[in-house]
Amino acid sequence: MKQKKAKGTGVHRGWVIGGVLVMLFVLACTSPAGLAESKDLDTQVRKLLDSTYWRDMNVPEVDGQTLHDIILEKGYTRALEIGTSTGHSGIWIAWALSKTGGRLTTIDIDRRRHQEALKNFETAGLSHLIDARLDDAHELVPTLEGPFDFVFSDADKGWYRNYLDALLPKLVVGGCYTTHNVSMPGRGRGWNEEYTRYLLSLPNLKTTIDSRGGGMSISYKVTE
Ligand SMILES: C[S@@+](CC[C@H](N)C(=O)[O-])C[C@H]1O[C@@H](n2cnc3c(N)ncnc32)[C@H](O)[C@@H]1O
């Protein structure tokens, strides 16, 4: 009997300590200093987004907002982007990750755009969350370790399927794989329809096409 009581008390104490730790964490996150910090970051990011003329094949704002909202809603933390350009979509993605506690790896092969993206990430106050690689994604992507819970594919369209095939095993179940500049076969703008058909045929993905901006597939991995 004595032993049973001691065990019960231990479990109870564990719950109390756990509860106190959670409360401390919540307090730290919502403390005036924490709130002011995240408000400052929001202002900094917003300022850069609004003051920059995004002209390097960057996603339209509506798509950036969608990427941001998906990450925030699902609480994703391990993101990969293929095709950084000057960093427009990367900023939307990393902005969301600043709220979920995540990190972004992003790849581009073009030195000038990569350098400009680095400056933009710095100005936005997000560079500490971003690992920006100057590399050929054809070679780099298959070597990335993963796992990822969010992928945005926006580089060379002819390689879309190869990127997907390499990354799908590294995407967690429940994760999301998005691709830019696609349209629903037979219905949209005729963008990368063969790829979209392939995407829609995969039984472990639940895919929808968002055609409001540049055309974006949003695929959730439902099973291994
Ligand atoms: C459409 S832009 C990306 C736009 C970016 N996502 C944004 O919204 O700011 C495509 C980018 O993919 C890059 N790219 C093309 N082929 C690549 C490759 N093999 N490896 C890495 N990057 C590549 C290009 O240099 C270009 O900057």
The ligand as an ORCA input file, in Angstrom:
! r2SCAN-3c Opt
* xyz 0 1
  C      10.205     31.755    -60.087
  S      11.755     32.087    -59.384
  C      11.459     31.863    -57.662
  C      10.677     32.986    -57.042
  C      10.661     32.951    -55.532
  N      10.061     31.731    -55.052
  C       9.929     34.153    -54.977
  O       8.697     34.150    -54.927
  O      10.585     35.109    -54.584
  C      12.675     30.656    -59.818
  C      14.090     30.631    -59.280
  O      14.568     29.291    -59.432
  C      15.948     29.347    -59.657
  N      16.387     28.091    -60.273
  C      16.169     27.632    -61.526
  N      16.773     26.441    -61.707
  C      17.389     26.129    -60.539
  C      18.185     25.039    -60.098
  N      18.473     24.004    -60.889
  N      18.639     25.062    -58.829
  C      18.361     26.087    -57.990
  N      17.634     27.149    -58.376
  C      17.142     27.180    -59.626
  C      16.118     30.566    -60.560
  O      17.447     31.047    -60.482
  C      15.063     31.527    -60.017
  O      15.627     32.470    -59.153
*
